[in-house]
Amino acid sequence: MTESKPWLQITAKGDLQLTVHVQPGAKTTSCAGIHGDALKIRLAAPPVDGKANQALIDWLAKTLGCPQSAIELIRGQTSRRKTLSIDASERADALAATLQSLVVT
């Protein structure tokens, strides 16, 4: 990563730490750009019984081409602001580039 993004960090272990702002109950699931210092994700899932959290993990796994088991919600289980850890398995730069490309689309 050439420039620092407050919403996306590579940890000392080589994993990615992603800060997102989630908007549940949207028409479709998509990235909506930057919201403060977080990546804004609109989710089609409702915010009940952890459905939005699971939909977020499902969408990220599909978008990044990694298994759902590589993504862990580490903070914000009941909040719109969430922090996720992504096991990058030596692909941190490629996954970070994919996430950054979402912002411009």
N, C-alpha and C positions, 0 to 999 in steps of 0.2 A: 504494500500500500504506500503510495507516494505522499499523500496528504492525510492529516489526522481527521478522523470523523468521531465526534463525541458519542455517537450511537453505535459505533462498531470498533471494537478493540481486539487485538490479538494478544492473548495472555502469554505469560512466560512459558507455559506448557505447550503453546502452539495452538490452543483452541481459540475459537472466536467467542466473544461476549457481545451480545446484541441487545440493545435497549429499544423497545418498541412501545408505541402508543396504539392501543387497539380500539377500534370502533366496531363493536358487535352489532348485529342486526342490519347490516348493509345489504343491498341487493345482490352484490357479487363480492367475492373475496379478491382483493387486489392491494397493491401498494399504492399509497396516496401521497408519497413524497416524505418530507421532513416536517415534524411537529415539534418545535423547540429543539431539544437535543436528542430526539428519538425518531426512529423510522415509523411512520404512520401506516398501519395496516387496517384496511376495512375488511371485516369478516362477515360472511353471510350467516354464520351460526349465531343463535341467541345466547345471551350471557347467563345461562342457567345450567346448573349441575356440571360445570366444567366443560360444557360443549364448545365454548369459544376457545378455551385453552387448547383443547384437542384439535380443533379446526386450525388453529394457528400453527401447531406443530406439524399437522398433516400438510398444510400449504407450504410451509418452509421446507419440509423434507422433499416434497415434489419439486419445488422451485429450484432447490440446490442440488437435487439428484443424490441425496444421501438418505440413509435409513432413519426412520423416526426415532429409533433408539439412540441415535447420535445427538439428538436435541433434547435438552433438559431445561425445564422452566425452573429457574433458581430463585426468582423473586417476583412477587406481584400476582399470586394465584387469584386473588379476588379484586385486583385493581386493573384499571385500564393501562397503566404503565407497568411493563413487564421487562424482566431481564432474563435472557436465555443464554445458555452455554451450548455451543455447537462443537462437538468433537471433530476437528478438522482433519485428523489423520494425515498430516503432511500436505494437505491441500488448502491451507489457510488462505494463501494469496488468491487462489482461483475462486474459492467460495466468497471471499471478501469482494472480489471484482464483480461476481454475479450479484451480490447484494447491492453494491454501489450502482450497478447498471439499472436496478429497479427504480432508483430515484429519478432518473432522467426519462423514464418511459411513461 
